[in-house]
Every structure is written in structure tokens, then in C-alpha cells.
Amino acid sequence: MRIGRILAAGALALWALTPNLAAAAPGGGGWIVKPAWVAAHEAFLASDALQGRGSATRDEAIAAAYVASQFQGYGLQPAPGVGGYLQTAVVVKPRLGGPGAFSVDGASDPSFLMLLSAGEGVRGPLTLFTAPDPEAMPAADVVLAASPAPMMALAHAANAKHVKLLILRESPQSQGFYKAIGGAPSLNAYVEGAPRAHRVTVVTLPPAAFDRLAARKGADIALTLPPPIEERSATTNAIGYLPGTDPKAGVILISAHLDHLGVRKDGVVMHGANDDASGVTAVLELAHAMTAGPPPRRGVLFVAYGSEEIGGHGSRYFAAHPPLPLSDIAANIEFEMIGAQDPKLPAGAMMMTGYQRSNLGPALAAHGARIAADPYPDQHFFERSDNYALALSGVVAHTLSGWAVTPTYHQPSDTFEALNLPFMTAAIQSLIAPVRWLANSDFKPAWAAGGQPSR
């Protein structure tokens, strides 16, 4: 009943907006993205029935089956070598079997709170880091970061430097993050049989305890943990393929992630309407538009990944097991949270992460895409979405986002009702002509000097 009410109220109310949205978007080859289609995808993917599409769960698999059925209905083919529209992998999800213990020079400090965990204990001398630029963080085993940089930027930098334990000052941001992940440490899930990526363990201390520890550079820090309990489940990618007319021209990859946070331990459903049902909707509607026109010169792969929220495992598995050689992928456009408009961006625009890293963004913008540069470079969003697995493999890959720091991010308020459907529909509409151009042109997306990330 809830879905029916949403479709009736949302889709019909938005239908009258269609002519204005189409007129505002350049080109599109006459194809109109109907708000009713956008609302229908969102109403199902973000419904109570899918229980927040938790990573590597039955609900994620149902979402993948829905996307695959849409791909098939639009006329897409299974990707070469996949044998169908679904690609699966086994994900191991560890959880701690009990509480851990944190000590300084042998004295226990129970005030710590663990946010992220590699699942292993850590011991080493304390290194103090105070610089404002997180990239300057030292590659030490144990780092206390008394830096003004954002929490996630510090965690990203620590991970890149293979820091084993990062100690942060407790803050409203860290408390909100802990609540959003269910009030328990998030452990590093991994794909069975694949190399395990490094993950930093992150703990916080209350301000007074943090300040006392900051004055004890070189102190012996020990974090001990019980053995993790491992649970295995399947994660699913939905893949559809539109063959091109020129096999030598390569392919374009259009992608987003299926999963969200599922159901919190307190029973609250995290619907993930914006994160990232909105991105999946964009992938579906671009597939809808592309299959309605003449076959493009380049092939187009449409992919909805599983298990992004627990480590980007769907995209990493895809990059390790691509249906076509990665060298054939000319570019990847990833969609992440396009259901809200960032007030920092020009009206109607989405941001492209890593805009200056390649020539792709300016080329798409020149052909009508409503995109602009990322106004949050300190947040390292380029490295925090599914485009990154492809970028590390050499593919020119970027993410488009409507409002990356929206207040509904990882909150129960990320629901259908909170979406800006007119903005979202217009944003998708604005990509149709540019994607068609990219799929039919001989333009070669290329990294700018120093733009390609390295492993």
C-alpha cells in the first residue's frame, strides 16, 4: 500500500513537470525521461519491502534482480562471458565476538570507542600528528591525529599510509557516524578468495582523555580484540550490455551501487533513497534511453554493484572479473546520491569527483551535461565511491553526485519523501545527449598529467 500511495501521489504530481524538464535539458535526441519512471524505480528500491538493501543480503539480491529484469525488458543483452544478467561473489563479513580493550603504557582506558576495525589487535608507540593536511600523515603503526582535517579525510589518509590504529578526538561527527553504522564497530568485510585490502582501525577518545594522551608521545599503545566471528553471504552485481556497431571503438561503463545500510540494530530501516537508489535509477533510465535509440558506435555496459557500503566489493570484484577487458572501457560514469541539490553548486548541477583529473568532465559539460567541479576536495570523494576501483585499473572513471554532504547521508531520513525528484529527473535528462555523444564519438577520454591514481 505504501508503494501504491507513493506512485499515485509522487508520479502523477510530477508528470506535469515533464515538458519543462525536457526543455531545460539540451538535446536528448527527443527522448524524455518521465518523472513517473523515476518515481517508480525509487518507490520500489527505497521501499519498506527491501529493508534498506543491506550489503550482501537477500534484500540486495532482490534489488539486483529488479535491475536485471529492467535491463532485460529494455532490450539489453547479458554481458559477454557472464552467462546472464547477474554476477555474484561470496563476501565474508566478520564481527567481533566480544568487547576489546585499550591501554596506554599498560594502564587500561575504558573510555575509548571503536568505529572501524581491521579485526586484529594493534600495539606500538604513539605518533602525534597535528598538520592540517591529512596527506602529510606519517606511515606509523599508531597515530593520534590532533588535526583540524575532517574525520573521514583523516581515516582515508591513514588507510592510504597503512596506519594500523588511528586515534581521534570524540566529536558530534564521530558519534553520528557510530550511530549510523549501528552502534557497533564496522569490520573489514572481504571477498572470499581475493586479496584483502588494508584497513585502518579507528578509535575515538573523549576530549579530556584525548588531550592527556596527546601529551604522551611515544607511549606504548595496545588494542586487544577477541577473535572475529565470520559470516558468509553472496553479493550481487546486475549487468546489462548494449553492443556497439564498432568492436574496435571500446565501451562506456555507466554504474551505481545497489546496496545501503539495511536495518540498524535498533530496528530502524535505513531506506537509502538517495544513497544510492537515486544512482541506480539514473543507470536504469540511461539504459532505457540508450536502448530506445539506434545502436551506438561504442558498446555500453550498465552495472549496479553490490556491497559498496562495506568496502566497495561489488566494483572491486567487477574490476577483477570484467566481462570485457578493462582496456576496452573508454570511460566510467558512476552515479552516487543524485536525489538532492547541493546549494554550493550552480542551480541544477551535479558535481563530478576528480573533475580536473581528466578531460571527461569538460567534454560532457560541453555537450550539455549539468556537471561542475567537486567543491569538497578535502573530503576525497573521488576515492570514496565505486569509480575508484576502475580508476586504479587505469579506466578514466569519475562519480557524479547531487549533494555529497546532504544532511540525510546515512540517516533514517534518507527516504523517498526527502528526494528532490524534479532535480533528479532533470539531472538524468541532461546526461542523455552527452552519453549518446560519448558512445558515438571518437573522443578519447584521457587522464590529465598526474590525474590517474596509483595503487
N, C-alpha and C positions, 0 to 999 in steps of 0.2 A: 504493500500500500504506500509506503514511503516513497518508493521509486516512482509509482504512478503519479503521486501528488507533485513530485519534483518535475517530472516531464511535462505535466499539464501546466503547472504554473511557470516553470522556467522556460521551457522550449517555446510555448505559444507566446509568452510575453516578449521573447527575444526575436520572434520571427519577423516582426515589423521592422527590425533594425537592419535586416539583410541588405536592402539596396544601398543604405548609407555606408555600411561596412565595405561593400564591394566597390563603391565609388571612391572610397578613401584609399583603397589599395591599388597601386599601379599594376596594370597588365593582368595576368592571371589567365590569359587565353580564353576568357569568357566563363571560366569556372567560378562558381560562387560557393564558398563554404557557408552552409546554412547553420545558423545558431542552434537549430533543433538537433542537428547531428552532434555538435559539440556537447550540448547538454545531455544527450542520450548516453554518450560514452562516459561522461563524468558521473552521471546518475548511477550507472552500474558499478564502475570501478571504485567509486568512493562511497558505496552503499554499506549499510549495516551487514548485508549478506556476505560481503567479502572481508569483514572483520579487520580492516586495515592492511590486508595483503602482506602479512608478516613475511620476512625473508625466509626462503626455503621452507615454506609451509604449503599445506593444501590450498589455502586461500590464494597464495601467489600462483600456484599451478592453475587454479580456476581462472584467474586473470589472464594468464598466458594462453589458456585455451580459448578464452573470449577473443583476444587479439588475433590468435591464429585463425579463428573462424572468420573474422572480419577480413583478414588478408586473403583467405581463400575466396570469400564472397566477392571481393573486389576484382579477383582475377589474377592475383599474384601466384607465382609458382613456388614450390619448395626450392630452397637454395641448393645448388649443386652439392651432392655428396651428403646432405643432411638426412634424406630419406623421409622427409615430412616437414611440417612447419614448426616443430619443437625440437630444441636442443637441451639436453639435461646433463647435470653433473651432480655428484654427491658432495654435499657440504658437511663438514664436521663443525659442530657448534659446542665449544666447551663452556662449562660453567664451574665456578668454584664449589667445592664440596663443604666449605665452611669459611669462617672469617680468617683474615690474615692478621699479621702482627707487624708493627712498625717500631723500630728502635733507633736511638741515637746514642752512640758510644755504649751500647749495651743496655740503656735505660728505655723501657717501653714508653711509647707515647700513643695512647688510645684515641687521641683527638683527630687522627688522620681519616680521610675519606678517599677511597679509591674509585676513580672514574673509569679509567681504561686499564686493562691488564693484558700482558703477554702470556699470562698463565704460569709464569715462573718467578721464583724468588730472585731478589737482587741484593747485592752487597757491594759497597765501595765507598771511597772517600767523597765527601761533599764538595762539589764545584759550584761556586756562586756565579750567576750570570745576571748582569744588570743593563746591558746595552739595549737601546730601543729597537734596533733592527734584529728580528729573530734569526735572520740568516747568519748572524755573527756568533750564534751559539756554539760553544766548543763541543767536540766529539768526545765527551766524557761519559762514564757509566752512570753517574748520579749527578743531576743538575738541579739546583734550586734557582728558579727564574724569578728574580725580583725586577722584572722588566715591564714597561708600560704597554708592550705589544698585546694584541688580543689573544685570548686563551687558545683558540683554535690555530692561530698562526704560530704560537709557541709550540703547540703539540705537533704541528706539521713539520716545523724546523727540527724539533727533537727527533722525530721519526726519521727524517732525511739524514741526520747526523748519527743515526744508530745509537742514540742515547737509550739507556736501559730503563732509567727511572727519572721522571720529571716531576719536581715538587713545585706546586703553585699555591698562591695565596687564595684561600676560600673567598668567593665573591658571589653576588647575586647571579652572575652568568654561570658560574660553576654549579651553583645549587640548582638553577633551572635546567642545566644540562643533565645533572644526575637524576632529577625527577623525570625528565623526558625519556631517559633510557630505562626507566622502570624501577629506579631506586636500588639498583644493584650494579656492580662493575660490569662493563662491557668487555668481554674477552675476544681474542682474535680468532674468528672463525676462519676456516681454510677449506680449499677444495681437496678432496681425497686424491692422493697420488701426485699432486702438484707441489712445487717448491713453496715453502712457507715464507711469506714476506715478513720482514722485521716489523714489530710493533712496539712502540714505547709504552711503558706503564706510567700512568699519570695519577698522582695523588694530590690532594689539597690538605692544607692545614689552616686552622683558624688564624686570624691576623696576629694575635699575640704569640702563638706558638711558632708561626712562620717567621716573625721578626726575631725571636730568640734564636731560631735555627740559622737565620741568615748571618748572625754574628759568629757562627762556629764553622767557618770554612775549614775543610779537611776532616770534619768529624766523620766517624765511622757510621754509615747509614746501612741498615739492614731491613729488608722487607721479606718476610717469610709467608708462604702461601701453602695451603693444603693442595694435594694433587687434584687436578681438574677432572670433572666428570664429562665425558664426551657423548654427544648425541649426534646421530647421523640422519640427514634428510636430503631430499632432492631439491635442487633449484632448477628453474626452467627459463630458457630464453625462447621467445617467439620470433621466428624469422620468416620473412616473405621476400620473394625475389622477382623483380621486373627486368627481364633480359633486355639488353641493348641491341641495336642493329649493327654495331661495330665492335666485335670482340676485342679488338686491339685498343679501344678507347678507354678501358677501365670501368670502374663502377663508383657510384656515390653511396655512402652509408648514412642513413637517416635513423637516429636512435633515441631512446629514452629508457628509464628504468621502471619496471613494473611494481616493485615492492615498496612497502613503507614499514612502519613500526609495529603493525599488528595490534594486539591487545596488551595494555600495560598490566603489571601485576596487580594493580588495584581494580582491574576490570574495565577501565576506560578504553574505548575503541579509538585508536588513532587513525582516522579515516584517510589522511593523505590525499585530499582532493587536489591540492596544488602540488604537493611533493609525493609522487610525481605522476599522478593520474593526468594532470594537465599536459605533461610532456608526452605521455603515451597517446593522448587524444591528438596532439599535433602530428605524431608519426602516423596515426591512422588516417587522419584527414589529408595529409600529403600523399599517402598511398592511394587514397580514394581519388584524389585529383589526378595523380600521375597515370593511374590505370585507365582513367576516362579519356585520355588524350592519345595521340599517336605514339607508337613505341619510341623511346628516346634513343639517342646515339649511344650514350653510356648506359650500362645497366645500373639499377638502383636496388640496394639491399635495405629493407626496412626491418629494424630489430628492436624488440622490447626486452631488456635484460632483467634477470632476476638477481636478488641478493646484493644490490648496490649498498643498502643501508648497513650491511655488516662487513663491508670491505671491498665492494666493487667486484664481487666474484663472478657475476654473470659476464661482465665485459672482459674481465681478465681471461675467463675460460674461452670466450669467443675469440679473443686475440690469439690465444694459444692453439685454438682449433677452428680456424676460419674456414668457411665453406669455399672461399676463393682465396688465392694468395694475397696476403696483405699488400704486396707490391702492386696489386691491381686496383687497390682502393685509392682513388684520387683525392677524396676528402671525406671527412666525417662531420656531420652536423648533429650535435646532441641537444635535446631539449630537457630543461630542468626547471620546473616551477615557473610556468608562464601564465599562471592564473591571477596574477596581481601586477599592478603597475608601480614601479619604483619612482617616487617623487623626485629623485635625483636625476632621472633620465629625461630626455625630450619626450613630450607627450606622444603616447602610442608606441614608444620604442622599447625593445628588449636590449639587454646588454650581451655582448659576446666576450666570454672569458679569453684572455690572452690575445686580444684584438690585434695588438702590434706584433705578435709573433709570426704572422704570415700575411699573405696577400689575399686571403679568402674573404675576410670581413669587408674590406673596402670594395671588393668586386661584387659581393652580394648586395651591399648597400647601394652601389651604383645602378643596380638593376631592380631596385625598389624594395629591398628588404628593410624592415623597420628595426635596424640594429645600431648600436652605439658601443663605444669602448666601456669596459668594466670600470665603474667608479670606486671599486673596493680592492685595489691591488694588494693591500696589506692582508687581505683575507685568503689569498691564494686559491681562489675559486677554480682557476684553471686546473689545478692539481687535485681538486676535490670532487670531480664528477667522472662519469664513465668515459668521457673523451680521453682521459689521461692514459688509460691502458693502450689505446690506439696510438696516441701521440708518442708514447715511449717506444712503440714499434715502428715509428717513422711516418705514420699517416698524419697528414695535416688535419688535425681534429680539434674542434672547439665546441663549447657549450653555449647555448642561448638561454637566457633567463629573464623573466619579467621583473622580479624583485627578490634578489638572493637573500636579503636580510629582512624579509617580511616578518611582522610580529607573530604570524601564525606558524612559523617554521618549527617543526617538531612539537607542535602543541595540539591539544584536543580541538582547538578552534579551527584547524585546517579541514574545513568541511565544504560541501557543495555550496552551502549558503554564503560562504565567505568569498567565493570566487568572483572575479570581475569578468563575467562571460563576454560582454561586448569587447573589452580589450583583448581577451584571449582569442576570440574569433577573428578580430581584425589582424592580430599578430600572425595567426596562421595564414590568413588570406594573403598577407604581404609577402609570404615566403613562396607562394606557388609559382609565380613568374620567375623569380630568381633561381629556384631549384630546377625548373624546366630549362632555363637558360644554361645552368651549370651542367645539366645532364646532356644537353645537345651541343655544347660549345667545344672548342678545342683549347679553352683556357686551362692552364696548368696551375693548380694551387701549389704554392711553394712556401717553405719556411723562410722567414727573414733571417739575416745573419744573427746567430746566437738564439734563435727562436725555438728550435727543436729541443725538447727536454732530453736529458740523458739519464740512463739508469744509475 
